[in-house]
């Protein structure tokens, strides 16, 4: 059954909105080649899926954030869907039902079958974009987002940039300290470093207990604000994107952990 039809059955009351899914897939060590190969062969089924507005196949860095060293066991798939019915009540009681949706319902039998055949660990998040700005490959894939709203529950953040070649040394000389500070910040739950092209097109997806915790790191930590000022003054990026998400559901695990219920 297609994901859209399955979710329609969960409850009679639902709302429709743009929804993003992020799957982090970790292959057994001896199957790392399968992750690398999937970046090529998954393109056709994703391209043929007319329900997907935007998708990106990406690699991951070691250490949970930006890293020059790729993690060849771990890969990522981001998809964006329009008007996908999601059922959420005030108690989030339908989260358990949504969590039963598996990879086959979202991505189709070929992609889900590949992951299953290769013995991969799969962690998928269903996300509602609520705030943000910027572009990805010249597009606004998450639509026109407000810069701020009153949501302050558990929150996920995607920061993504295309780094100018001339600015690569500046970028990599500064990101390690920022990543270390983020990992020790109050309210930080976890992060994953993802990207389309090693060293140049980089992103971090992070999960926080609240928007206030995330803001305290982003705007009050001296080391981080200093790096942000440098990126703007020295024009490190040819393109960047910043999006905050309300997490709707998760299923599976990453290294045995569910970040939303950890």
N, C-alpha and C positions, 0 to 999 in steps of 0.2 A: 504493500500500500504506500502511496506517495505521502511524504511528510505532511503536505498541506491537508490532505484528506484525513490523515490520522489525527492531526491536532483538532480538526473540526469536531471530531467525535468526543473530545475530552470533556467539554462542557457546552451548555447551550449559550452561555454568556461569554463573549470573547471580544477582543478588540483587534484591529489589524494595524500593522505598522511595519516599517522597514526593519528587518532582522538580519543580523550578521551571525555567522557560525565560524568559529575558529577551532580547528582540530590540530592538536599536536600529536604526532605519531612517532613512537620510538620503536625501532626495529632491534631484534637481537643483534649482538655484535657481529656474528658471522653472516648477517643478512644486510649489512650496511649498503651493499651494492644495490639492493632492491629499492632502498629509499632514493638513491641517486637516479636510478632508472625511472622511478615513478614520476620524477619531475618532467620527464619527456612524454611518457605514455598517458598520463592523466589529462593532458591538455585536450585531447580529442573528446572524451566524454563530458568534460566540463564545458567545452565550447558548444557541444550539441545540446546541452541542457538549457532550454529557453527560459526556464524559471529563474535562472541565476543571472542577476544584473551585472555582477562584477566578481572576479575571482583572481586569486594569486596563489601560486605554488612557491614555497620558500624553504630555504635551509635554515638551520639554527646554529647559534654560536654556543660554545661551551661556557659554563658558569652562570647561566640564567640571564645574561644580559649581553650588551655589546661585547664581542670578542673577535680578535683576529683569527682565532683557531676555530674552524668549523667542527660541529658535532655531527659526524657522518651517520650516527645512529638515529638522529632526531630530525624530523622534517615537519613542515607546517602547511596547512591549507586553509585559506580564508575565503569565504563566500558571502555574498550579500543578496538578500531576497526582498522583494517588494510585496507588501500586503499579505504577509504570512500570518495566519490566525494563531495567536498565542493566548492561552487562557491563564490569567493571573488574577487571583482574588486578594483581598487585604491580608490574608494569612499565608499567601503563597502555597496553599494546599495542593495546587495542581502541579507544582514543581516535580513531585514524585512521579506523576503521570507523564509529564513531558520527558523526564529522564529515561523513560522506557524507549523513546525513539532511538533507533540505532543508525549506524552509518549507512546502511542500505537504504533507509527511508530518505536520507538527506542526499547522498552522493550517487546513489545507484548501485547496482549489483557488481559492476566491474571494479570500481574503486574499493568498495567494502570487501569484496571477495579477495582482492589483492592483499589488503591489510591482514585479513584473516589467514590466508594461505601462508604469508610470510611470518606469522606469529607476532605481529606488532601490538604494542600497547597503545591504546587510543584514548586521548582525552579531548572531549568536545565541549565547548561552551556555546550557549545560545545567548546572544547579546543584543540589547536595544540601544542604538546610538542616541545619546541625549544632548551632547554638547560637542562643539569642535569647530575647527577651521582648517583651511589649507587644501592642498591638492595632491593627488596620486596619479602620476602619468598624465597630468593635465586635466584630470577629472575630479569631481567631488563625489566619490562613490557612495558616501553615506548621506547624500542629499544636502539640502540647506539646513544646517544645524544652528541652534541658538548658541550664544557664547556662555550662557549661564541659566540654570533653573534651580528649583528648590529641593531637588532630590539629594539626600545625604546618607543613603544606606551604603552597603558594600558596593564598591565601584571598581571598574576595570578601565585601564587607560592604554591607548595605543599612540606611541610617538614614532613617527617615521620620517626619514629624510633621504634625499639624494645628495651626496657630498661632492662638492667640486673637487676635481682631481688635484688642483693646486693647494687645496686646504686639507687633504687627507692627513698629513703629519700633525697638523694642529688638532684635528678631531681626535685621532687615536692617542695623542699625548694627554688628552684631558678626560676621556670617558671612563678610564679605570677608576679614578677617584670618585667620580659621580656614582658609578655602579656600586662601589663599596659603601658609600654613604646611604644610598637608597636601601640596600639590604639591611642596614642597621637602624632604619628610621622607624619611628612609632607608627603602628598601624599597617606596616608593609607585610603582605602575606606571601607574595612570590612573584617571579617574573620569568619571561622567556625572551631571549634574543632571537629575532627572526630577520630574514632579509632575502631579497631577490638576487642580488649580486654581491658576492663577498667583498668587504672593504668599502664599497661605494654606496649601495642601496641598503640601508640598515633601519631596523625598527626594534622597539622594545614594547612588549605587552606586559603590563604589570597589574596586580590585583591588590586592592587596599581595603581596609576595614571601613573607611568612610572618606568622603570628599575632603573633609577637614584635615584628615591625616595626610592625604595626598598633597593638598595645598601647602601644608606646613613644610613638607619636603621640597616641593617645587618652587615656592616663592619666599621661604624664610631661611632655608639652609644656605649659608654664605657660599660654600663651594659650588653649589648648583646654580645659584643666581649669577655667580661670576662667570660660569661657563656659558649660560644663556646670553649674557651681555656680550661675550666674545663672539658667539655665533652670529649675532645681529650686526655688530660693529664690523667684523671682518668678513661677513657674508660667506660663511662656510657652506651653506646649502644652496643648490639651484632650485630645490623644491622641498617643501616640508608639509607635514600633516600632523594634527593633534586631535584625537577624538576620545571622549569619555563615554563609557557604556554602563547601562544598568544591566547587571547579570540576571538573566531570567531562569536559567537552568544549566546544569552540567551533568555529564555522565562519563564514566570511565575514570582513568587516573593517569597521572604523569609521574613516573618513578614511584608508583604506588600511592600517590597523594591526589586527592581532589581539592584543589585550591579554594573552592567556594565553601567547602565543608570541612576545612582542616582545623 
